[in-house]
Amino acid sequence: MNVLVDTSVWSLALRRRDASSEEAAELGELIREQRVRLIGPVRQELLSGIREGERFHLLREHLRAFPDISLETDDYERAAEFFNTCRAKGIQGSNTDFLLCAVSERRSLALFTTDSDFEQYAKHIPLRLHKAGGRRS
């Protein structure tokens, strides 16, 4: 199964000093297996805030190996539904979080993240989470 990778996982592997985490190793394996999927908002989050032009261009070139999943009106509408469902249960999240959930559901992708908020979302919306070691919750 292909896996939609959240900013939190990419950041562990690409930006932080400790790229030897279990999640970074799992991302490396998913890349080798060509199972990684990306959406534009995650690409933007990863590239935003990089001050050095050379680092920005290098990361941009590396990320270009992963074409963006095309987003459609249905993705945004479903994301809004997920937002409303979770909010009614007292759970807050970002628009990008719920867009990831919607894309994951519609494309039958597991979502790989280190953000524990997604575990809360998964209690109320159809969401499959990918864990390091290839496990799904």
DRENDO-269268 format. One record per residue (C-alpha): y, z, x. Coordinates in nm, 2 decimals, padded with zeros to 4 digits, m for minus. Example, Ala and Ser with C-alpha at 12.3 -4.5 7.8 and 13.67 -1.06 7.14 Angstrom:
BEGIN
v: m00.45 w: 00.78 u: 01.23
v: m00.11 w: 00.71 u: 01.37
END
This chain:
BEGIN
v: 00.00 w: 00.00 u: 00.00
v: 00.35 w: m00.08 u: 00.12
v: 00.60 w: 00.21 u: 00.16
v: 00.97 w: 00.23 u: 00.08
v: 01.12 w: 00.44 u: 00.36
v: 01.42 w: 00.67 u: 00.29
v: 01.71 w: 00.73 u: 00.53
v: 01.58 w: 01.08 u: 00.62
v: 01.27 w: 00.93 u: 00.79
v: 01.45 w: 00.65 u: 00.97
v: 01.70 w: 00.91 u: 01.10
v: 01.43 w: 01.12 u: 01.25
v: 01.29 w: 00.82 u: 01.43
v: 01.61 w: 00.64 u: 01.53
v: 01.90 w: 00.89 u: 01.56
v: 01.78 w: 01.23 u: 01.65
v: 01.67 w: 01.36 u: 01.98
v: 01.33 w: 01.47 u: 01.85
v: 01.17 w: 01.14 u: 01.76
v: 00.82 w: 01.28 u: 01.83
v: 00.79 w: 01.43 u: 01.48
v: 00.48 w: 01.36 u: 01.26
v: 00.71 w: 01.16 u: 01.03
v: 00.84 w: 00.95 u: 01.32
v: 00.49 w: 00.88 u: 01.43
v: 00.39 w: 00.78 u: 01.08
v: 00.69 w: 00.55 u: 01.05
v: 00.58 w: 00.38 u: 01.38
v: 00.23 w: 00.33 u: 01.23
v: 00.37 w: 00.19 u: 00.91
v: 00.58 w: m00.05 u: 01.11
v: 00.28 w: m00.16 u: 01.32
v: 00.09 w: m00.22 u: 01.00
v: 00.39 w: m00.42 u: 00.85
v: 00.40 w: m00.19 u: 00.55
v: 00.76 w: m00.08 u: 00.57
v: 01.01 w: m00.18 u: 00.30
v: 01.39 w: m00.12 u: 00.30
v: 01.67 w: m00.14 u: 00.05
v: 02.03 w: m00.23 u: 00.14
v: 02.18 w: 00.11 u: 00.05
v: 01.94 w: 00.28 u: 00.31
v: 02.04 w: 00.01 u: 00.57
v: 02.41 w: 00.10 u: 00.50
v: 02.35 w: 00.47 u: 00.54
v: 02.17 w: 00.42 u: 00.87
v: 02.45 w: 00.20 u: 01.01
v: 02.74 w: 00.41 u: 00.88
v: 02.90 w: 00.65 u: 01.12
v: 02.78 w: 00.49 u: 01.44
v: 03.08 w: 00.51 u: 01.66
v: 02.97 w: 00.31 u: 01.96
v: 02.97 w: m00.07 u: 01.89
v: 02.68 w: m00.13 u: 02.12
v: 02.46 w: 00.12 u: 01.95
v: 02.56 w: m00.02 u: 01.61
v: 02.47 w: m00.37 u: 01.71
v: 02.14 w: m00.26 u: 01.86
v: 02.04 w: m00.07 u: 01.55
v: 02.15 w: m00.35 u: 01.32
v: 01.93 w: m00.60 u: 01.52
v: 01.63 w: m00.37 u: 01.50
v: 01.67 w: m00.31 u: 01.13
v: 01.70 w: m00.69 u: 01.07
v: 01.32 w: m00.70 u: 01.12
v: 01.30 w: m00.54 u: 00.77
v: 01.44 w: m00.77 u: 00.50
v: 01.60 w: m00.59 u: 00.21
v: 01.42 w: m00.57 u: m00.12
v: 01.63 w: m00.76 u: m00.37
v: 01.78 w: m00.52 u: m00.62
v: 01.81 w: m00.63 u: m00.98
v: 01.99 w: m00.50 u: m01.29
v: 01.67 w: m00.34 u: m01.41
v: 01.66 w: m00.13 u: m01.09
v: 02.01 w: 00.02 u: m01.15
v: 01.94 w: 00.08 u: m01.52
v: 01.61 w: 00.25 u: m01.44
v: 01.78 w: 00.46 u: m01.17
v: 02.03 w: 00.58 u: m01.43
v: 01.75 w: 00.67 u: m01.67
v: 01.59 w: 00.87 u: m01.39
v: 01.92 w: 01.04 u: m01.31
v: 01.96 w: 01.14 u: m01.68
v: 01.60 w: 01.26 u: m01.71
v: 01.63 w: 01.48 u: m01.41
v: 01.98 w: 01.60 u: m01.49
v: 01.85 w: 01.71 u: m01.84
v: 01.60 w: 01.93 u: m01.65
v: 01.88 w: 02.08 u: m01.43
v: 01.80 w: 01.87 u: m01.13
v: 02.08 w: 01.69 u: m00.95
v: 02.04 w: 01.39 u: m00.71
v: 02.24 w: 01.11 u: m00.57
v: 02.26 w: 00.76 u: m00.71
v: 02.09 w: 00.63 u: m00.39
v: 01.80 w: 00.88 u: m00.44
v: 01.74 w: 00.76 u: m00.80
v: 01.78 w: 00.39 u: m00.69
v: 01.50 w: 00.45 u: m00.44
v: 01.29 w: 00.61 u: m00.71
v: 01.35 w: 00.31 u: m00.94
v: 01.27 w: 00.05 u: m00.68
v: 00.96 w: 00.25 u: m00.58
v: 00.83 w: 00.25 u: m00.93
v: 00.91 w: m00.11 u: m01.02
v: 00.76 w: m00.25 u: m00.70
v: 00.46 w: m00.01 u: m00.69
v: 00.57 w: 00.13 u: m00.36
v: 00.51 w: 00.49 u: m00.23
v: 00.83 w: 00.65 u: m00.11
v: 00.84 w: 00.81 u: 00.23
v: 01.10 w: 01.08 u: 00.27
v: 01.16 w: 01.42 u: 00.43
v: 01.40 w: 01.51 u: 00.15
v: 01.24 w: 01.78 u: m00.06
v: 01.46 w: 01.69 u: m00.36
v: 01.22 w: 01.40 u: m00.42
v: 00.94 w: 01.65 u: m00.49
v: 01.15 w: 01.79 u: m00.77
v: 01.22 w: 01.45 u: m00.91
v: 00.85 w: 01.36 u: m00.90
v: 00.78 w: 01.64 u: m01.15
v: 00.98 w: 01.46 u: m01.41
v: 00.97 w: 01.09 u: m01.33
v: 00.69 w: 00.85 u: m01.22
v: 00.72 w: 00.87 u: m00.84
v: 00.45 w: 00.84 u: m00.57
v: 00.54 w: 01.01 u: m00.24
v: 00.40 w: 00.90 u: 00.09
v: 00.33 w: 01.18 u: 00.34
v: 00.28 w: 01.16 u: 00.71
v: m00.09 w: 01.09 u: 00.78
v: m00.09 w: 00.83 u: 00.50
v: m00.13 w: 01.09 u: 00.22
v: 00.03 w: 01.05 u: m00.12
v: 00.13 w: 01.32 u: m00.35
END
